[in-house]
Amino acid sequence: MIIQSRSHRIFQIFNGFFMLLVCLVVLYPIYYMVIISLSEGAAVMTGKVKLLPIDFTFRAYRASVQDAMFVNSYWNTIVITVFGSIVSMFLTVLFAYPLSRRDFYGRRVIMALATFTMFFTGGMIPNYLLVMQMGMNDTYWALILPGAVSIYNMIVMRTFFQGIPFDITESAYIDGANDLTILWRIILPLSKPIIATMVLFYSVGLWNGFYNALLYLSDKRLYPIQLFVRSVVLAGETLSADMANNMSSEGGVGLLAEQSTKYATIILSMLPILAIYPFVSRYFKNGMMVGSVKG
């Protein structure tokens, strides 16, 4: 039994209260958006909503999901996130695995060149011109390919691969396996924690990304959900015509319903990532710790 000193117990109590405070600071804005989105517009505008919804209703959520632009942008984001994550993982694995092999000639030079790109880039205008010249503007590829490989993620994955005993691959070579067979049948099955972690990183980045869409997309039919949310909330625009009509048909009253609908739109845009995280969180700690501590 470990006997803790008085100062250590005081520190533990203080640390517990501090972490609880941090959790409250992080979670309360989300909770506030939820109760606002579930309240009637009149109660919201008069400031009556504090801790619980008033005149509980799903009217704002119905107005959001019935909006054609919202549904279209949601679908765009699902397509971009799914295919973007597949492309990113495919390229990252093919980049990280050779660099993890100590018998790969020139890996130090390639690693130095890859690391160089983390600190020096061409900038926004050269990237924009490159995307335009390759004909990727107003396509999904403009949001997938330019940032398909994160060098940081590649380094973490390479470090994880290096932690797998080299004797395993040597034994596979003796049995007649080639590099692709070793990667597919041995390395990847042993790398589930880091793969789940990288999928989470790439998926969250693609789902929440709006800056590239703002630069490369002019066709509103291709807008991702975050750009739609930005146009509704941050840019100070009013609700779209379909959303306003839906609120009117539900009995909403113009601006009185607008705040609730904006918050409902934000909550709906967060739900997929919040739903996925519990399934990959059990891999997250193991993947990041093992992939970060080895040299």
C-alpha positions as CSV (number, residue, x, y, z in Angstrom):
1,M,0.0,0.0,0.0
2,I,1.4,3.4,-1.0
3,I,1.2,6.0,1.7
4,Q,0.7,9.5,0.2
5,S,2.0,12.6,1.9
6,R,-0.3,15.4,3.0
7,S,1.1,17.7,0.3
8,H,0.5,15.1,-2.3
9,R,-3.1,14.6,-1.3
10,I,-3.7,18.3,-1.4
11,F,-2.2,18.4,-4.9
12,Q,-4.4,15.6,-6.0
13,I,-7.5,17.4,-4.7
14,F,-6.5,20.7,-6.3
15,N,-5.7,18.9,-9.6
16,G,-9.1,17.2,-9.5
17,F,-11.0,20.4,-9.0
18,F,-8.9,22.1,-11.7
19,M,-9.6,19.3,-14.2
20,L,-13.3,19.5,-13.3
21,L,-13.3,23.2,-14.0
22,V,-11.6,22.7,-17.3
23,C,-14.3,20.1,-18.3
24,L,-17.0,22.5,-17.3
25,V,-15.5,25.3,-19.3
26,V,-15.2,23.0,-22.4
27,L,-18.6,21.3,-22.1
28,Y,-20.9,24.2,-21.1
29,P,-20.8,26.0,-24.5
30,I,-21.8,22.7,-26.1
31,Y,-24.5,22.2,-23.5
32,Y,-25.7,25.8,-24.0
33,M,-26.1,25.3,-27.7
34,V,-28.1,22.1,-27.1
35,I,-30.6,23.8,-24.8
36,I,-30.9,26.8,-27.0
37,S,-31.6,24.6,-30.1
38,L,-34.3,22.7,-28.1
39,S,-36.1,25.9,-26.9
40,E,-38.7,28.1,-28.6
41,G,-37.3,31.2,-30.4
42,A,-39.3,33.6,-28.2
43,A,-37.7,32.2,-25.0
44,V,-34.3,32.4,-26.5
45,M,-34.6,36.0,-27.6
46,T,-35.9,37.1,-24.2
47,G,-33.0,35.5,-22.4
48,K,-35.0,33.0,-20.4
49,V,-33.0,29.9,-21.4
50,K,-30.3,29.3,-18.8
51,L,-29.9,25.7,-17.6
52,L,-32.8,23.8,-19.2
53,P,-34.7,24.1,-22.5
54,I,-37.9,26.2,-22.3
55,D,-40.9,25.0,-24.3
56,F,-39.1,21.9,-25.5
57,T,-39.2,21.4,-29.3
58,F,-37.3,19.8,-32.2
59,R,-38.6,22.5,-34.6
60,A,-35.1,23.9,-35.2
61,Y,-33.7,20.5,-36.0
62,R,-36.5,19.7,-38.4
63,A,-35.9,23.0,-40.1
64,S,-32.3,22.2,-40.5
65,V,-32.6,18.7,-41.9
66,Q,-35.3,19.8,-44.3
67,D,-33.1,22.5,-45.8
68,A,-31.8,21.4,-49.2
69,M,-28.5,23.3,-48.9
70,F,-27.8,21.8,-45.5
71,V,-28.5,18.2,-46.6
72,N,-26.4,18.7,-49.8
73,S,-23.4,20.1,-47.8
74,Y,-23.7,17.3,-45.3
75,W,-23.5,14.7,-48.1
76,N,-20.5,16.5,-49.6
77,T,-18.7,16.4,-46.3
78,I,-19.4,12.7,-45.8
79,V,-18.0,11.9,-49.3
80,I,-14.9,14.2,-48.7
81,T,-14.3,12.7,-45.3
82,V,-14.6,9.0,-46.3
83,F,-12.7,9.2,-49.5
84,G,-10.2,11.7,-48.1
85,S,-9.4,9.5,-45.1
86,I,-8.9,6.5,-47.4
87,V,-6.6,8.3,-49.7
88,S,-4.7,9.9,-46.8
89,M,-4.2,6.6,-45.0
90,F,-3.2,4.8,-48.1
91,L,-0.5,7.4,-48.9
92,T,0.7,7.8,-45.3
93,V,1.2,4.0,-44.9
94,L,3.1,3.8,-48.2
95,F,5.2,6.7,-47.1
96,A,5.8,5.6,-43.5
97,Y,6.6,1.9,-44.0
98,P,9.7,2.2,-46.2
99,L,11.1,4.9,-43.9
100,S,10.7,2.6,-40.9
101,R,12.8,-0.1,-42.6
102,R,16.5,0.2,-41.6
103,D,17.5,-1.6,-44.8
104,F,15.9,1.1,-47.0
105,Y,18.6,3.0,-48.7
106,G,18.4,6.8,-48.6
107,R,15.7,6.9,-45.9
108,R,17.5,9.6,-43.9
109,V,17.7,11.9,-46.9
110,I,14.0,11.4,-47.7
111,M,13.1,11.9,-44.1
112,A,15.0,15.2,-44.0
113,L,13.2,16.4,-47.1
114,A,9.8,15.4,-45.7
115,T,10.6,17.2,-42.4
116,F,11.7,20.3,-44.3
117,T,8.2,20.7,-45.7
118,M,6.8,21.0,-42.1
119,F,8.6,24.3,-41.7
120,F,8.7,25.8,-45.2
121,T,5.9,25.8,-47.7
122,G,5.2,27.6,-50.9
123,G,2.3,29.6,-49.4
124,M,-1.3,30.2,-50.2
125,I,-0.9,31.8,-53.7
126,P,1.4,29.1,-55.2
127,N,-0.9,26.4,-53.8
128,Y,-3.9,28.1,-55.3
129,L,-2.2,28.4,-58.7
130,L,-1.2,24.8,-58.6
131,V,-4.7,23.6,-57.8
132,M,-6.1,25.8,-60.6
133,Q,-3.5,24.6,-63.2
134,M,-4.2,21.0,-62.3
135,G,-7.9,21.6,-62.9
136,M,-9.0,20.5,-59.4
137,N,-10.8,23.7,-58.5
138,D,-14.6,23.1,-58.0
139,T,-14.0,19.4,-57.4
140,Y,-13.7,17.2,-54.3
141,W,-10.1,16.6,-55.2
142,A,-9.2,20.2,-54.3
143,L,-10.1,19.3,-50.7
144,I,-8.6,15.9,-50.6
145,L,-5.2,15.9,-52.4
146,P,-3.4,19.1,-51.3
147,G,-3.3,18.0,-47.7
148,A,-3.5,14.2,-48.2
149,V,-0.4,13.4,-46.3
150,S,0.4,15.0,-42.9
151,I,4.1,14.8,-42.3
152,Y,3.5,14.8,-38.5
153,N,1.1,11.8,-38.8
154,M,3.6,10.0,-41.1
155,I,6.4,10.4,-38.5
156,V,4.2,9.1,-35.8
157,M,3.2,6.1,-37.9
158,R,6.8,5.5,-39.0
159,T,7.9,5.4,-35.3
160,F,5.1,2.9,-34.5
161,F,6.3,0.7,-37.4
162,Q,9.8,0.9,-36.1
163,G,8.6,-0.6,-32.8
164,I,7.6,-3.8,-34.5
165,P,10.5,-6.3,-34.2
166,F,12.5,-6.5,-37.4
167,D,12.9,-10.3,-36.8
168,I,9.3,-10.8,-37.7
169,T,9.8,-9.4,-41.2
170,E,13.1,-11.3,-41.6
171,S,11.3,-14.5,-40.8
172,A,8.6,-13.6,-43.4
173,Y,11.3,-13.0,-46.0
174,I,12.8,-16.4,-45.3
175,D,9.3,-18.0,-45.8
176,G,9.1,-16.3,-49.2
177,A,6.9,-13.3,-48.5
178,N,7.5,-10.0,-50.4
179,D,7.2,-6.5,-49.1
180,L,3.6,-6.0,-49.9
181,T,2.6,-9.3,-48.3
182,I,4.6,-8.4,-45.2
183,L,2.9,-5.0,-45.0
184,W,-0.6,-6.3,-45.6
185,R,-0.5,-9.5,-43.5
186,I,1.9,-8.7,-40.7
187,I,2.6,-5.0,-40.2
188,L,-1.0,-3.6,-40.6
189,P,-2.7,-6.2,-38.4
190,L,-0.2,-5.3,-35.7
191,S,-0.8,-1.6,-36.2
192,K,-4.5,-1.3,-35.4
193,P,-3.9,1.3,-32.6
194,I,-1.9,3.7,-34.8
195,I,-4.2,3.2,-37.8
196,A,-7.3,4.0,-35.7
197,T,-5.6,7.1,-34.3
198,M,-4.5,8.3,-37.8
199,V,-8.0,7.7,-39.2
200,L,-9.4,9.8,-36.4
201,F,-6.9,12.6,-37.0
202,Y,-7.6,12.7,-40.8
203,S,-11.3,12.3,-40.4
204,V,-11.6,15.2,-37.9
205,G,-9.4,17.4,-40.1
206,L,-11.4,16.7,-43.2
207,W,-14.8,17.0,-41.5
208,N,-13.9,20.3,-39.8
209,G,-12.0,21.8,-42.7
210,F,-13.5,24.8,-44.4
211,Y,-10.5,27.0,-45.4
212,N,-9.5,25.0,-48.6
213,A,-13.2,24.9,-49.6
214,L,-13.3,28.7,-49.2
215,L,-10.3,29.0,-51.5
216,Y,-11.0,26.4,-54.2
217,L,-14.8,26.1,-54.4
218,S,-17.0,28.6,-56.0
219,D,-19.9,26.2,-56.7
220,K,-22.2,26.2,-53.7
221,R,-23.4,22.7,-54.6
222,L,-20.0,21.4,-53.5
223,Y,-19.8,23.3,-50.2
224,P,-19.0,21.1,-47.2
225,I,-21.0,21.4,-44.0
226,Q,-18.5,23.6,-42.2
227,L,-18.6,26.2,-45.0
228,F,-22.3,26.1,-44.8
229,V,-22.2,26.6,-41.0
230,R,-19.7,29.4,-41.5
231,S,-22.0,31.2,-44.0
232,V,-25.0,30.8,-41.6
233,V,-23.3,31.7,-38.4
234,L,-19.9,33.5,-38.7
235,A,-20.6,35.5,-41.8
236,G,-23.8,37.0,-40.2
237,E,-26.1,35.8,-42.9
238,T,-29.7,35.0,-42.2
239,L,-31.2,31.5,-42.6
240,S,-31.4,30.1,-46.1
241,A,-34.8,30.4,-47.9
242,D,-35.7,26.8,-47.4
243,M,-34.8,26.9,-43.7
244,A,-36.8,30.1,-43.2
245,N,-39.8,28.6,-45.0
246,N,-39.5,25.4,-42.9
247,M,-39.5,27.5,-39.7
248,S,-42.6,29.4,-40.9
249,S,-44.5,26.3,-41.7
250,E,-43.6,24.9,-38.2
251,G,-44.9,28.1,-36.6
252,G,-41.6,29.8,-36.1
253,V,-41.4,33.6,-36.1
254,G,-38.5,35.0,-38.3
255,L,-35.6,36.1,-36.2
256,L,-37.1,34.6,-33.0
257,A,-36.4,31.1,-34.5
258,E,-33.1,32.0,-36.2
259,Q,-30.8,31.6,-33.2
260,S,-32.2,28.2,-32.3
261,T,-31.8,27.0,-35.8
262,K,-28.2,28.2,-36.1
263,Y,-27.3,26.3,-32.9
264,A,-29.2,23.2,-34.2
265,T,-27.1,23.4,-37.4
266,I,-23.9,23.5,-35.4
267,I,-24.9,20.5,-33.2
268,L,-25.9,18.4,-36.2
269,S,-22.5,19.2,-37.8
270,M,-20.7,17.9,-34.7
271,L,-22.6,14.7,-34.3
272,P,-20.7,12.3,-36.6
273,I,-17.3,13.0,-35.0
274,L,-18.8,12.8,-31.5
275,A,-20.4,9.4,-32.5
276,I,-17.2,8.0,-34.0
277,Y,-14.8,9.0,-31.2
278,P,-15.9,6.5,-28.5
279,F,-15.2,3.6,-30.9
280,V,-11.6,4.7,-31.6
281,S,-10.7,6.3,-28.3
282,R,-9.6,2.9,-26.8
283,Y,-6.9,2.8,-29.5
284,F,-6.0,6.5,-29.2
285,K,-3.8,6.5,-26.1
286,N,-1.9,3.3,-27.1
287,G,-1.3,4.5,-30.7
288,M,-0.1,7.9,-29.8
289,M,2.2,6.8,-26.9
290,V,3.9,4.0,-28.8
291,G,4.1,6.0,-31.9
292,S,5.7,9.0,-30.3
293,V,8.2,7.9,-27.7
294,K,10.6,5.8,-29.8
295,G,13.3,7.5,-31.8
